[in-house]
Amino acid sequence: MKTTIHSLTQNLSKGKIDPVYFISGDEDFLIERTTKQIVTHAVEAGSEDFNLDVLYGNETDGATLVNLAMSYPMMAERRVVMVRNIHLLSAQSLELLAKYLQKPSPTTCLIMTASKVDFRKKIYATIRENSTHVEIKQLYDNKIPDWIRSYLAENKLTISDEALVLIHASIGNSLRRIASEIDKIKLNMGDKKRIEIDDVEAVVGTSRQFNVFEFCDAVGSKNIEKGLRILDGMLQFGGVPTGMLVMLNRHFTILAKLKEMKAKNYRREQIARELKINPFFVESYARQAETSQPLFAQPF
């Protein structure tokens, strides 16, 4: 039976544990989170040492797997057997697994994962038909922002649109890396519940050799060679072009506003507060604002 992460999560929260789960796809971070979620609900707290077995497809065989799945739990309602990468099992082991799935043990929760599966093959089609199946593919660019908001909501946090774009532009589409950087930001922001662009800048901006801050700074300083070098590095590391454009737009908007503020004799602290930038960077922005001109002297 095919389902979604959302439906699976809802069922788990209601205490509905299925006897067999099959999680497949190429988004390893979400697969890992999903299997951990199942284990948390399926294994009785404190009994993990006795009722949780984790196997790997390249290190086990069908007989061992089935024997564990048929074993009774110890002083608990259920035992959990997790098999990672079943696509690495031998053909014979897959056949034994498929036979078990036709009548799985009611006291065992079997969790299987696979990254490379051809469902045109009968064996995998059979495994899918006899399990609760979730396919988790890598997210497209336009789905990343919603995922970031959802990940933050789990921790009762929100994020500004600019800060969200900056995270995406700087880090790319790796959910594992995005989650890692967000966790660092959380540690750095204290009791705040909303992530702003300066929170991201304080952490993400120093986490990579080629980052969107250096790129914007190079372009703003008219250092085209450096800007192109950083741009090439960012693209190689998975940077998102649309996010870079958004940050460039933000950068030059800051320069334009700062130029007006300097003409009105605003103090550095006022400028930093109004533009929502770190006071440390005001001087750098100010130098760029003084020399900033249109890229093209004459219109097309």
FIMIPA-392314 format. One record per residue: residue number from 1; residue in three letters; chain; x negated, y, z negated of N, C-alpha, C in turn. Coordinates in steps of 0.2 Angstrom, whole numbers, plus 5000, padded with zeros to 4 digits. Layout:
residues N
NODE timar fimar vonu  npx  npy  npz capx capy capz  cpx  cpy  cpz
NODE   NUM   Ala    A    X    Y    Z    X    Y    Z    X    Y    Z
...
***
This chain:
residues 300
NODE timar fimar vonu  npx  npy  npz capx capy capz  cpx  cpy  cpz
NODE     1   Met    A 4996 4994 5000 5000 5000 5000 4996 5006 5000
NODE     2   Lys    A 4997 5010 5005 4993 5017 5005 4996 5022 5001
NODE     3   Thr    A 4991 5026 4998 4994 5031 4994 4989 5037 4994
NODE     4   Thr    A 4990 5042 4990 4985 5048 4990 4982 5049 4983
NODE     5   Ile    A 4977 5053 4983 4974 5054 4976 4979 5057 4971
NODE     6   His    A 4983 5062 4974 4988 5065 4970 4993 5060 4967
NODE     7   Ser    A 4996 5056 4971 5001 5051 4969 4998 5046 4964
NODE     8   Leu    A 4991 5044 4965 4988 5039 4961 4987 5043 4954
NODE     9   Thr    A 4985 5049 4954 4984 5053 4948 4991 5053 4944
NODE    10   Gln    A 4996 5054 4947 5002 5055 4944 5004 5048 4941
NODE    11   Asn    A 5003 5043 4944 5005 5036 4942 5001 5034 4936
NODE    12   Leu    A 4994 5036 4936 4990 5035 4930 4992 5038 4924
NODE    13   Ser    A 4994 5045 4925 4996 5049 4919 5002 5046 4916
NODE    14   Lys    A 5006 5042 4920 5012 5039 4918 5011 5032 4915
NODE    15   Gly    A 5005 5030 4915 5003 5024 4912 5004 5018 4917
NODE    16   Lys    A 5005 5019 4923 5006 5014 4928 4999 5012 4931
NODE    17   Ile    A 4997 5006 4929 4990 5004 4932 4991 4998 4936
NODE    18   Asp    A 4989 4998 4943 4990 4993 4947 4985 4988 4947
NODE    19   Pro    A 4986 4982 4949 4981 4976 4948 4975 4977 4953
NODE    20   Val    A 4976 4980 4959 4970 4981 4963 4970 4988 4966
NODE    21   Tyr    A 4965 4991 4966 4964 4998 4970 4958 4997 4975
NODE    22   Phe    A 4959 5000 4981 4954 5000 4986 4953 5007 4988
NODE    23   Ile    A 4947 5010 4986 4946 5017 4988 4940 5017 4993
NODE    24   Ser    A 4942 5020 4999 4937 5020 5005 4936 5027 5008
NODE    25   Gly    A 4931 5028 5011 4930 5034 5014 4923 5037 5014
NODE    26   Asp    A 4921 5043 5016 4914 5045 5016 4913 5051 5012
NODE    27   Glu    A 4918 5053 5007 4917 5058 5003 4915 5055 4996
NODE    28   Asp    A 4909 5053 4995 4907 5049 4989 4908 5053 4982
NODE    29   Phe    A 4908 5059 4982 4909 5063 4976 4917 5062 4974
NODE    30   Leu    A 4921 5063 4978 4929 5062 4976 4930 5054 4975
NODE    31   Ile    A 4927 5050 4979 4928 5043 4977 4925 5041 4970
NODE    32   Glu    A 4920 5044 4968 4917 5043 4961 4922 5045 4956
NODE    33   Arg    A 4924 5051 4957 4929 5055 4952 4935 5050 4952
NODE    34   Thr    A 4938 5048 4957 4944 5044 4957 4943 5037 4954
NODE    35   Thr    A 4937 5034 4955 4936 5028 4951 4935 5029 4944
NODE    36   Lys    A 4932 5034 4942 4931 5036 4935 4938 5037 4932
NODE    37   Gln    A 4942 5040 4935 4949 5042 4933 4953 5035 4931
NODE    38   Ile    A 4952 5031 4936 4956 5024 4935 4953 5020 4929
NODE    39   Val    A 4946 5020 4929 4943 5017 4923 4945 5020 4916
NODE    40   Thr    A 4945 5026 4916 4947 5030 4910 4954 5028 4908
NODE    41   His    A 4959 5027 4912 4966 5025 4910 4967 5018 4909
NODE    42   Ala    A 4963 5014 4913 4964 5006 4913 4960 5003 4907
NODE    43   Val    A 4954 5005 4905 4950 5002 4900 4952 5005 4893
NODE    44   Glu    A 4954 5001 4888 4955 5003 4882 4949 5006 4878
NODE    45   Ala    A 4950 5012 4876 4944 5015 4873 4941 5011 4868
NODE    46   Gly    A 4934 5011 4868 4930 5007 4863 4929 5000 4865
NODE    47   Ser    A 4932 4997 4871 4931 4990 4873 4928 4990 4879
NODE    48   Glu    A 4924 4995 4881 4921 4995 4888 4916 4990 4888
NODE    49   Asp    A 4912 4989 4883 4907 4984 4883 4909 4977 4884
NODE    50   Phe    A 4915 4975 4883 4918 4969 4883 4923 4968 4890
NODE    51   Asn    A 4926 4973 4892 4931 4973 4897 4930 4977 4903
NODE    52   Leu    A 4924 4979 4904 4922 4983 4910 4916 4980 4913
NODE    53   Asp    A 4917 4978 4919 4911 4975 4923 4910 4979 4930
NODE    54   Val    A 4904 4981 4931 4903 4985 4937 4898 4981 4942
NODE    55   Leu    A 4900 4979 4948 4896 4975 4952 4895 4979 4959
NODE    56   Tyr    A 4890 4977 4962 4888 4980 4969 4888 4975 4974
NODE    57   Gly    A 4891 4977 4980 4892 4973 4986 4885 4969 4988
NODE    58   Asn    A 4880 4973 4988 4873 4970 4990 4870 4966 4984
NODE    59   Glu    A 4873 4965 4979 4870 4962 4973 4874 4956 4970
NODE    60   Thr    A 4880 4955 4973 4884 4950 4970 4887 4946 4976
NODE    61   Asp    A 4891 4941 4974 4895 4937 4979 4902 4936 4977
NODE    62   Gly    A 4906 4933 4981 4913 4932 4980 4915 4928 4974
NODE    63   Ala    A 4911 4923 4973 4913 4918 4968 4912 4922 4961
NODE    64   Thr    A 4906 4925 4960 4905 4929 4954 4911 4934 4953
NODE    65   Leu    A 4912 4938 4958 4917 4943 4958 4924 4940 4956
NODE    66   Val    A 4926 4935 4959 4933 4932 4958 4933 4929 4951
NODE    67   Asn    A 4928 4926 4949 4927 4923 4942 4928 4928 4937
NODE    68   Leu    A 4925 4934 4938 4926 4939 4933 4933 4942 4933
NODE    69   Ala    A 4936 4943 4939 4943 4945 4939 4948 4941 4936
NODE    70   Met    A 4946 4934 4936 4951 4929 4933 4950 4928 4926
NODE    71   Ser    A 4945 4931 4923 4943 4930 4916 4948 4935 4912
NODE    72   Tyr    A 4950 4932 4906 4955 4936 4902 4951 4942 4898
NODE    73   Pro    A 4954 4947 4897 4951 4952 4893 4950 4950 4885
NODE    74   Met    A 4945 4954 4882 4944 4952 4875 4947 4957 4871
NODE    75   Met    A 4951 4955 4867 4955 4959 4862 4957 4966 4865
NODE    76   Ala    A 4960 4965 4871 4963 4971 4874 4968 4969 4879
NODE    77   Glu    A 4972 4973 4881 4978 4972 4886 4975 4970 4893
NODE    78   Arg    A 4969 4973 4895 4967 4973 4902 4959 4973 4902
NODE    79   Arg    A 4956 4970 4907 4949 4970 4909 4949 4974 4916
NODE    80   Val    A 4943 4977 4917 4943 4981 4923 4936 4978 4926
NODE    81   Val    A 4937 4976 4933 4931 4974 4937 4930 4979 4943
NODE    82   Met    A 4925 4983 4943 4924 4987 4949 4918 4984 4953
NODE    83   Val    A 4920 4984 4960 4915 4982 4965 4914 4988 4969
NODE    84   Arg    A 4908 4991 4969 4906 4996 4974 4903 4993 4980
NODE    85   Asn    A 4905 4997 4986 4902 4995 4992 4904 4988 4994
NODE    86   Ile    A 4910 4986 4995 4912 4979 4997 4910 4978 5004
NODE    87   His    A 4909 4983 5008 4907 4982 5015 4900 4979 5015
NODE    88   Leu    A 4897 4978 5010 4890 4975 5009 4891 4968 5007
NODE    89   Leu    A 4897 4965 5006 4898 4958 5004 4897 4954 5010
NODE    90   Ser    A 4895 4948 5009 4895 4943 5015 4902 4942 5018
NODE    91   Ala    A 4903 4939 5024 4909 4937 5026 4913 4932 5022
NODE    92   Gln    A 4909 4927 5020 4912 4922 5015 4914 4925 5009
NODE    93   Ser    A 4911 4930 5006 4913 4933 5000 4919 4937 5001
NODE    94   Leu    A 4920 4941 5007 4926 4944 5008 4932 4940 5009
NODE    95   Glu    A 4931 4934 5012 4936 4929 5012 4939 4927 5005
NODE    96   Leu    A 4934 4926 5001 4936 4924 4994 4940 4929 4991
NODE    97   Leu    A 4937 4935 4992 4941 4941 4989 4948 4942 4991
NODE    98   Ala    A 4948 4941 4998 4955 4942 5001 4960 4937 4998
NODE    99   Lys    A 4958 4931 4997 4962 4925 4994 4964 4927 4987
NODE   100   Tyr    A 4959 4930 4983 4961 4932 4976 4967 4938 4976
NODE   101   Leu    A 4966 4942 4981 4971 4948 4981 4978 4945 4983
NODE   102   Gln    A 4979 4940 4986 4986 4937 4987 4989 4936 4981
NODE   103   Lys    A 4985 4934 4975 4989 4933 4969 4984 4935 4963
NODE   104   Pro    A 4983 4942 4962 4978 4944 4958 4980 4943 4950
NODE   105   Ser    A 4975 4943 4946 4977 4942 4939 4981 4948 4936
NODE   106   Pro    A 4986 4947 4932 4990 4952 4930 4987 4956 4924
NODE   107   Thr    A 4981 4953 4921 4978 4956 4916 4971 4959 4918
NODE   108   Thr    A 4970 4960 4924 4964 4963 4927 4966 4968 4932
NODE   109   Cys    A 4962 4974 4931 4962 4979 4936 4956 4979 4940
NODE   110   Leu    A 4957 4977 4947 4951 4977 4951 4950 4983 4955
NODE   111   Ile    A 4945 4986 4955 4943 4992 4959 4938 4991 4964
NODE   112   Met    A 4939 4992 4970 4935 4991 4975 4933 4998 4979
NODE   113   Thr    A 4927 4999 4981 4925 5005 4985 4922 5003 4991
NODE   114   Ala    A 4922 5007 4996 4918 5006 5003 4918 5012 5006
NODE   115   Ser    A 4912 5013 5009 4911 5019 5013 4912 5018 5021
NODE   116   Lys    A 4910 5012 5023 4911 5011 5030 4915 5005 5031
NODE   117   Val    A 4921 5006 5034 4926 5001 5035 4929 5001 5041
NODE   118   Asp    A 4930 4996 5045 4933 4995 5051 4940 4992 5050
NODE   119   Phe    A 4945 4995 5050 4951 4992 5048 4954 4988 5054
NODE   120   Arg    A 4951 4988 5060 4953 4984 5066 4951 4977 5064
NODE   121   Lys    A 4946 4976 5060 4945 4969 5058 4950 4966 5053
NODE   122   Lys    A 4952 4960 5054 4957 4957 5050 4956 4957 5043
NODE   123   Ile    A 4950 4956 5041 4948 4955 5034 4950 4961 5030
NODE   124   Tyr    A 4948 4967 5033 4949 4973 5029 4956 4975 5030
NODE   125   Ala    A 4959 4974 5035 4967 4975 5035 4970 4971 5030
NODE   126   Thr    A 4968 4965 5029 4971 4961 5024 4970 4964 5017
NODE   127   Ile    A 4964 4966 5016 4962 4969 5009 4966 4975 5008
NODE   128   Arg    A 4967 4979 5013 4971 4985 5012 4978 4984 5011
NODE   129   Glu    A 4981 4979 5014 4988 4977 5013 4989 4975 5006
NODE   130   Asn    A 4984 4972 5003 4986 4969 4997 4983 4973 4991
NODE   131   Ser    A 4982 4979 4992 4979 4983 4986 4983 4990 4987
NODE   132   Thr    A 4982 4994 4982 4984 5001 4982 4978 5005 4985
NODE   133   His    A 4979 5007 4991 4973 5010 4995 4973 5017 4996
NODE   134   Val    A 4968 5021 4994 4967 5028 4995 4961 5029 5000
NODE   135   Glu    A 4962 5032 5005 4956 5034 5010 4954 5041 5008
NODE   136   Ile    A 4948 5042 5007 4945 5049 5005 4940 5051 5010
NODE   137   Lys    A 4942 5056 5014 4937 5058 5020 4934 5065 5017
NODE   138   Gln    A 4929 5066 5020 4926 5073 5019 4930 5078 5021
NODE   139   Leu    A 4931 5084 5017 4935 5089 5018 4933 5094 5024
NODE   140   Tyr    A 4938 5096 5028 4936 5101 5033 4935 5108 5029
NODE   141   Asp    A 4931 5113 5033 4930 5119 5030 4935 5123 5027
NODE   142   Asn    A 4941 5122 5030 4947 5126 5028 4950 5123 5022
NODE   143   Lys    A 4948 5117 5020 4951 5114 5014 4946 5115 5008
NODE   144   Ile    A 4940 5117 5009 4936 5118 5003 4938 5123 4998
NODE   145   Pro    A 4940 5129 5000 4943 5134 4995 4948 5131 4990
NODE   146   Asp    A 4953 5128 4993 4958 5125 4989 4956 5120 4984
NODE   147   Trp    A 4951 5116 4986 4948 5111 4982 4944 5115 4976
NODE   148   Ile    A 4940 5120 4978 4937 5124 4973 4942 5126 4967
NODE   149   Arg    A 4947 5129 4970 4952 5132 4965 4955 5126 4961
NODE   150   Ser    A 4956 5120 4964 4959 5115 4960 4954 5112 4955
NODE   151   Tyr    A 4948 5112 4957 4942 5110 4952 4942 5114 4946
NODE   152   Leu    A 4942 5121 4948 4942 5126 4942 4948 5125 4938
NODE   153   Ala    A 4954 5124 4941 4960 5124 4937 4960 5118 4932
NODE   154   Glu    A 4956 5113 4933 4956 5107 4929 4952 5110 4922
NODE   155   Asn    A 4948 5115 4923 4945 5118 4917 4948 5125 4915
NODE   156   Lys    A 4954 5126 4917 4958 5132 4916 4955 5138 4917
NODE   157   Leu    A 4951 5138 4923 4948 5144 4926 4951 5146 4932
NODE   158   Thr    A 4950 5152 4934 4952 5155 4940 4946 5158 4943
NODE   159   Ile    A 4946 5161 4950 4941 5164 4953 4943 5169 4958
NODE   160   Ser    A 4939 5174 4959 4941 5180 4963 4940 5177 4971
NODE   161   Asp    A 4943 5180 4975 4942 5178 4982 4935 5179 4985
NODE   162   Glu    A 4932 5184 4983 4925 5186 4985 4920 5181 4982
NODE   163   Ala    A 4921 5179 4976 4917 5174 4972 4918 5167 4976
NODE   164   Leu    A 4924 5165 4977 4925 5159 4981 4922 5159 4987
NODE   165   Val    A 4922 5164 4991 4919 5164 4998 4911 5164 4997
NODE   166   Leu    A 4909 5167 4992 4902 5167 4991 4899 5160 4989
NODE   167   Ile    A 4903 5156 4985 4901 5149 4983 4901 5145 4990
NODE   168   His    A 4906 5146 4994 4907 5141 5000 4901 5143 5005
NODE   169   Ala    A 4900 5150 5006 4895 5152 5010 4888 5150 5008
NODE   170   Ser    A 4886 5150 5002 4880 5149 4999 4878 5141 4999
NODE   171   Ile    A 4883 5137 4998 4882 5130 4996 4884 5126 5002
NODE   172   Gly    A 4889 5127 5006 4891 5123 5011 4897 5119 5009
NODE   173   Asn    A 4898 5113 5012 4903 5108 5011 4902 5102 5006
NODE   174   Ser    A 4896 5102 5003 4895 5096 4999 4899 5097 4992
NODE   175   Leu    A 4904 5093 4991 4908 5094 4985 4904 5093 4979
NODE   176   Arg    A 4899 5088 4979 4895 5087 4973 4890 5093 4972
NODE   177   Arg    A 4888 5096 4977 4883 5102 4975 4888 5108 4973
NODE   178   Ile    A 4894 5109 4976 4898 5114 4974 4900 5113 4966
NODE   179   Ala    A 4902 5107 4965 4904 5106 4958 4898 5107 4953
NODE   180   Ser    A 4892 5105 4955 4886 5106 4951 4885 5113 4950
NODE   181   Glu    A 4885 5117 4955 4884 5125 4954 4890 5128 4950
NODE   182   Ile    A 4896 5126 4951 4901 5128 4947 4900 5127 4939
NODE   183   Asp    A 4898 5121 4938 4897 5119 4931 4891 5123 4928
NODE   184   Lys    A 4886 5125 4932 4881 5130 4930 4884 5137 4928
NODE   185   Ile    A 4888 5139 4933 4892 5145 4932 4896 5145 4925
NODE   186   Lys    A 4899 5140 4924 4904 5140 4918 4899 5140 4912
NODE   187   Leu    A 4893 5137 4912 4889 5138 4906 4886 5145 4905
NODE   188   Asn    A 4886 5148 4910 4883 5155 4910 4888 5161 4909
NODE   189   Met    A 4894 5159 4909 4899 5165 4909 4902 5165 4902
NODE   190   Gly    A 4900 5161 4897 4903 5162 4890 4910 5160 4890
NODE   191   Asp    A 4914 5165 4887 4921 5163 4886 4926 5166 4891
NODE   192   Lys    A 4923 5169 4896 4927 5171 4902 4931 5166 4905
NODE   193   Lys    A 4937 5167 4908 4941 5162 4911 4942 5164 4918
NODE   194   Arg    A 4939 5169 4921 4939 5171 4928 4932 5172 4931
NODE   195   Ile    A 4930 5168 4936 4924 5169 4939 4924 5175 4944
NODE   196   Glu    A 4919 5179 4943 4919 5185 4948 4912 5184 4952
NODE   197   Ile    A 4911 5188 4957 4906 5188 4961 4899 5188 4958
NODE   198   Asp    A 4899 5193 4952 4892 5193 4949 4891 5187 4945
NODE   199   Asp    A 4896 5183 4943 4894 5177 4939 4891 5172 4944
NODE   200   Val    A 4894 5172 4951 4891 5167 4956 4884 5170 4957
NODE   201   Glu    A 4883 5176 4958 4877 5179 4960 4871 5177 4955
NODE   202   Ala    A 4873 5177 4949 4868 5176 4943 4866 5169 4943
NODE   203   Val    A 4869 5164 4946 4867 5157 4946 4866 5155 4953
NODE   204   Val    A 4870 5155 4958 4870 5152 4964 4864 5156 4968
NODE   205   Gly    A 4864 5162 4967 4859 5166 4971 4852 5164 4970
NODE   206   Thr    A 4850 5161 4965 4843 5159 4964 4842 5151 4964
NODE   207   Ser    A 4847 5148 4967 4847 5141 4967 4844 5138 4974
NODE   208   Arg    A 4843 5142 4979 4841 5140 4985 4835 5144 4988
NODE   209   Gln    A 4831 5141 4992 4826 5145 4995 4829 5150 5000
NODE   210   Phe    A 4834 5148 5004 4837 5152 5009 4845 5153 5007
NODE   211   Asn    A 4846 5159 5004 4853 5160 5002 4856 5167 5005
NODE   212   Val    A 4862 5167 5004 4866 5173 5007 4864 5180 5005
NODE   213   Phe    A 4862 5180 4999 4859 5186 4996 4853 5189 5000
NODE   214   Glu    A 4848 5184 5000 4842 5186 5004 4844 5188 5011
NODE   215   Phe    A 4849 5184 5014 4851 5186 5021 4853 5193 5022
NODE   216   Cys    A 4858 5194 5017 4861 5201 5018 4856 5206 5016
NODE   217   Asp    A 4852 5205 5012 4847 5210 5010 4842 5211 5016
NODE   218   Ala    A 4840 5206 5020 4836 5207 5025 4839 5210 5031
NODE   219   Val    A 4845 5209 5032 4849 5213 5037 4850 5220 5035
NODE   220   Gly    A 4852 5221 5029 4853 5228 5027 4846 5232 5027
NODE   221   Ser    A 4840 5229 5026 4834 5232 5027 4831 5232 5034
NODE   222   Lys    A 4835 5230 5039 4833 5230 5046 4827 5225 5047
NODE   223   Asn    A 4826 5220 5043 4821 5215 5044 4824 5209 5048
NODE   224   Ile    A 4824 5210 5054 4828 5206 5058 4824 5199 5058
NODE   225   Glu    A 4817 5199 5059 4814 5192 5059 4815 5188 5052
NODE   226   Lys    A 4815 5192 5047 4816 5188 5040 4824 5186 5040
NODE   227   Gly    A 4828 5190 5042 4835 5188 5042 4837 5182 5047
NODE   228   Leu    A 4834 5182 5053 4835 5176 5057 4832 5170 5054
NODE   229   Arg    A 4826 5170 5051 4823 5165 5047 4827 5162 5042
NODE   230   Ile    A 4830 5166 5038 4834 5164 5032 4841 5161 5035
NODE   231   Leu    A 4843 5164 5040 4850 5162 5043 4849 5155 5046
NODE   232   Asp    A 4843 5154 5049 4842 5147 5052 4841 5142 5046
NODE   233   Gly    A 4838 5144 5041 4837 5139 5035 4844 5138 5032
NODE   234   Met    A 4848 5143 5031 4855 5142 5028 4859 5137 5032
NODE   235   Leu    A 4859 5138 5039 4863 5134 5043 4860 5127 5043
NODE   236   Gln    A 4854 5126 5042 4851 5119 5042 4853 5116 5035
NODE   237   Phe    A 4854 5120 5030 4856 5117 5023 4864 5117 5023
NODE   238   Gly    A 4868 5118 5028 4875 5117 5028 4879 5124 5026
NODE   239   Gly    A 4876 5130 5027 4879 5136 5025 4885 5137 5030
NODE   240   Val    A 4890 5140 5028 4896 5141 5032 4896 5148 5036
NODE   241   Pro    A 4896 5148 5042 4895 5155 5046 4900 5160 5044
NODE   242   Thr    A 4907 5158 5044 4912 5162 5042 4911 5166 5035
NODE   243   Gly    A 4908 5162 5031 4907 5164 5024 4901 5169 5024
NODE   244   Met    A 4896 5168 5028 4891 5173 5029 4893 5179 5032
NODE   245   Leu    A 4898 5179 5037 4901 5185 5039 4904 5189 5034
NODE   246   Val    A 4908 5186 5030 4912 5189 5025 4907 5193 5020
NODE   247   Met    A 4901 5189 5018 4897 5192 5014 4893 5198 5017
NODE   248   Leu    A 4892 5198 5023 4889 5203 5027 4893 5209 5027
NODE   249   Asn    A 4900 5208 5028 4904 5214 5028 4905 5217 5021
NODE   250   Arg    A 4904 5213 5016 4904 5215 5009 4898 5219 5008
NODE   251   His    A 4892 5217 5010 4886 5220 5009 4886 5227 5012
NODE   252   Phe    A 4888 5228 5018 4888 5234 5021 4894 5239 5019
NODE   253   Thr    A 4899 5236 5016 4904 5240 5013 4901 5243 5006
NODE   254   Ile    A 4897 5239 5003 4894 5242 4997 4889 5248 4999
NODE   255   Leu    A 4886 5247 5004 4881 5252 5006 4885 5258 5008
NODE   256   Ala    A 4890 5258 5011 4894 5264 5013 4897 5267 5007
NODE   257   Lys    A 4900 5263 5002 4903 5266 4996 4897 5269 4992
NODE   258   Leu    A 4891 5266 4992 4886 5268 4987 4883 5275 4990
NODE   259   Lys    A 4883 5276 4997 4881 5282 5000 4885 5288 4997
NODE   260   Glu    A 4892 5287 4997 4896 5292 4995 4896 5293 4988
NODE   261   Met    A 4895 5288 4984 4894 5289 4977 4887 5293 4975
NODE   262   Lys    A 4882 5292 4979 4876 5295 4978 4877 5303 4979
NODE   263   Ala    A 4880 5304 4985 4882 5311 4987 4886 5315 4981
NODE   264   Lys    A 4889 5311 4977 4893 5314 4972 4890 5314 4965
NODE   265   Asn    A 4883 5312 4965 4879 5311 4959 4881 5306 4954
NODE   266   Tyr    A 4884 5301 4956 4886 5295 4952 4880 5292 4948
NODE   267   Arg    A 4880 5291 4942 4874 5287 4939 4874 5280 4941
NODE   268   Arg    A 4868 5277 4939 4867 5270 4941 4872 5265 4938
NODE   269   Glu    A 4874 5267 4932 4879 5262 4928 4886 5263 4931
NODE   270   Gln    A 4887 5269 4933 4894 5270 4936 4895 5267 4943
NODE   271   Ile    A 4889 5267 4947 4889 5264 4953 4890 5256 4952
NODE   272   Ala    A 4886 5253 4948 4886 5246 4947 4893 5244 4944
NODE   273   Arg    A 4896 5248 4940 4903 5246 4937 4908 5247 4943
NODE   274   Glu    A 4908 5252 4947 4913 5253 4952 4912 5248 4958
NODE   275   Leu    A 4906 5246 4960 4905 5242 4965 4905 5234 4963
NODE   276   Lys    A 4905 5233 4956 4905 5227 4953 4898 5223 4956
NODE   277   Ile    A 4893 5226 4955 4886 5223 4956 4882 5224 4950
NODE   278   Asn    A 4877 5220 4950 4872 5220 4944 4868 5227 4945
NODE   279   Pro    A 4867 5230 4939 4864 5237 4939 4857 5236 4942
NODE   280   Phe    A 4854 5230 4941 4847 5229 4943 4846 5230 4951
NODE   281   Phe    A 4851 5228 4954 4851 5229 4962 4853 5235 4965
NODE   282   Val    A 4855 5240 4960 4858 5246 4963 4852 5250 4967
NODE   283   Glu    A 4846 5250 4965 4841 5254 4968 4839 5251 4975
NODE   284   Ser    A 4840 5244 4975 4839 5241 4982 4844 5243 4987
NODE   285   Tyr    A 4850 5242 4984 4856 5244 4989 4855 5252 4991
NODE   286   Ala    A 4853 5256 4986 4852 5263 4987 4847 5264 4993
NODE   287   Arg    A 4842 5261 4993 4837 5262 4998 4839 5260 5005
NODE   288   Gln    A 4843 5254 5005 4846 5252 5011 4851 5257 5014
NODE   289   Ala    A 4855 5260 5009 4860 5265 5011 4858 5271 5014
NODE   290   Glu    A 4852 5273 5012 4848 5279 5014 4846 5278 5022
NODE   291   Thr    A 4844 5272 5023 4842 5271 5030 4847 5267 5035
NODE   292   Ser    A 4853 5265 5032 4857 5261 5036 4860 5266 5041
NODE   293   Gln    A 4860 5263 5048 4863 5266 5054 4866 5260 5058
NODE   294   Pro    A 4871 5262 5062 4873 5257 5066 4868 5253 5070
NODE   295   Leu    A 4869 5247 5071 4864 5243 5075 4863 5245 5082
NODE   296   Phe    A 4868 5248 5085 4868 5250 5092 4869 5258 5092
NODE   297   Ala    A 4864 5261 5095 4864 5269 5095 4869 5271 5100
NODE   298   Gln    A 4871 5267 5105 4876 5269 5110 4882 5264 5110
NODE   299   Pro    A 4888 5266 5111 4893 5261 5111 4893 5257 5118
NODE   300   Phe    A 4896 5251 5118 4895 5247 5124 4899 5251 5130
***
